[in-house]
Amino acid sequence: MELLQLRYFFESARAESFSKTAEKYMVPITSVSAAVKRLEQELGCRLFDRHSNRIALNDNGRRLQKSLFVIFDELERVKADLSPDAADTREIKLSVRALRSAVTDYIIEYKALHPSVDFNTVFDFGSKEHKSFHIIIDDDPERYPGYESFELCSKLIRLRAAANDPLCGKKIHLRDLCSRAFVSFGEHTSTHKMLVDACKKQGFTPDFAVQTNDLQCYTKYVEAGIGIGFGRFDAGDPVSRNISYLDVVDFTARQTVYVIYDPHQDHGNVREFLEFLRSKCM
C-alpha cells in the first residue's frame, strides 16, 4: 500500500471522479484508475461501485475515507512541525453557508495580500460531509462536532420589499403579510426558519413564491415584487436601491454567524486565513 495510492483514492472519493483526480495530479486517468484498482486488490474489496460513466463511493470506501481524514490531517501537522519554515501550499477548502457576499469580499482582499494562496470555495446550505472542509462559515456551530469556532458577526434580520411596494414607509405587523408571498434562500437556511417560526406564532404559514440560493436571482425577485424578502440588516440598504426595508413592529430576529474550523488543520495557510477572519469580526 503506497501513499500515492491512498492520495489518489482520497481525492477520487472526494470528487467521485477519476478524471478530476487525474487533472489535479496532472497524470493520465489510467494511472489513477490503475492505482486505485491495485489498492482494492491489496485490501481485498471494492472501494467504488463503477458504472458506465461514473464511480460512486461504497460503504468500504467511506470507511477508508473516514480513516484517511485523520491520517492525512496528522501528516500535515507533522510536516508543519518538522519543517516550520517550509511554505504551506495547501488549498484552503471553505464551505460558505452564511454571509456569502462578505466572505467573497474577504477572499478577494486576502488573495490581493497573499496571491499564492488558493481557495476551493463551496456555497452550500445543505448537509454535505463537513469534514472535507478546513473552514465553514455558518450560524450553527453545534452541527460540527469536533470543530472549534469563533463569532464573525451578529446582525439584525429585517424584511424587505420592492421599493415601490405600498407597505414601504408604513408601520405594519407581521400578520399584515399573511396574504403576501415571500422569497427565500432555501429551507435549510436559518433566516428561512426564523421567518417560518415568527409567522406561525402569528397564526399563519408563509407562502414562498420562490426559493433560490443565488443572491442575484434573489435580489431580482424581490425588486420585481415577486415576494417579500428577508435577511441581514445593513444601514444604507446594500442589497439594492430598488429594495426597501419594511418597518414590521413585531418582527425582531438576529443572526449570529461563526467561523467554524477543524483544529487539526489549524496551521500554515489555514491558520493565517483564520487570523485574517478574526480581524474582520464585527
C-alpha positions, 0 to 999 in steps of 0.5 A: 500500500503506497501513499500515492495510492491512498492520495489518489483514492482520497481525492477520487472519493472526494470528487467521485471522479477519476478524471478530476483526480487525474487533472489535479495530479496532472497524470493520465486517468489510467494511472489513477484508475490503475492505482486505485484498482491495485489498492482494492486488490491489496485490501481485498474489496471494492472501494467504488461501485463503477458504472458506465460513466461514473464511480460512486463511493461504497460503504468500504470506501467511506470507511477508508475515507473516514480513516484517511481524514485523520491520517492525512490531517496528522501528516500535515501537522507533522510536516508543519512541525518538522519543517516550520519554515517550509511554505504551506501550499495547501488549498484552503477548502471553505464551505460558505453557508452564511454571509456569502457576499462578505466572505467573497469580499474577504477572499478577494482582499486576502488573495490581493495580500497573499496571491499564492494562496488558493481557495476551493470555495463551496456555497452550500446550505445543505448537509454535505460531509463537513469534514472535507472542509478546513473552514465553514462559515455558518450560524450553527456551530453545534452541527460540527462536532469536533470543530472549534469556532469563533463569532464573525458577526451578529446582525439584525434580520429585517424584511424587505420589499420592492421599493415601490411596494405600498407597505414601504414607509408604513408601520405594519405587523407581521400578520399584515403579510399573511396574504403576501408571498415571500422569497427565500434562500432555501429551507435549510437556511436559518433566516428561512426558519426564523421567518417560518417560526415568527409567522406561525406564532402569528397564526399563519404559514408563509407562502414562498413564491420562490426559493433560490440560493443565488443572491442575484436571482434573489435580489431580482425577485424581490425588486420585481415584487415577486415576494417579500424578502428577508435577511441581514440588516445593513444601514444604507440598504446594500442589497439594492436601491430598488429594495426597501426595508419594511418597518414590521413592529413585531418582527425582531430576529438576529443572526449570529454567524461563526467561523467554524474550523477543524483544529487539526488543520489549524496551521500554515495557510489555514491558520493565517486565513483564520487570523485574517477572519478574526480581524474582520469580526464585527 
